[in-house]
Amino acid sequence: MANKRPKPEEIVSKLRQVEVLMGQGMSRLDAIRRALARSVISVDERPDHSPFKS
C-alpha cells in the first residue's frame, strides 16, 4: 500500500509545533522528533495487526 501524503495544513501544523518546542528551549532535532512522533502510529497499535484479533 502507498503511504498517505500529508496535506499542506498538516505540514504547517507540524512546523508550528517544532517552532513552539524550540521556543521552549528544546533542541531542533528533539523538537522534530517529538512533532513527528505524535503523528506516527506504530504497527502494534493498528487494529489489523492486533494479536487479540478474533
Secondary structure, DSSP 8 states (H G I E B T S, - for coil): -------HHHHHHHHHHHHHHHHTT--HHHHHHHHHHTT---GGGSGGG-TT--
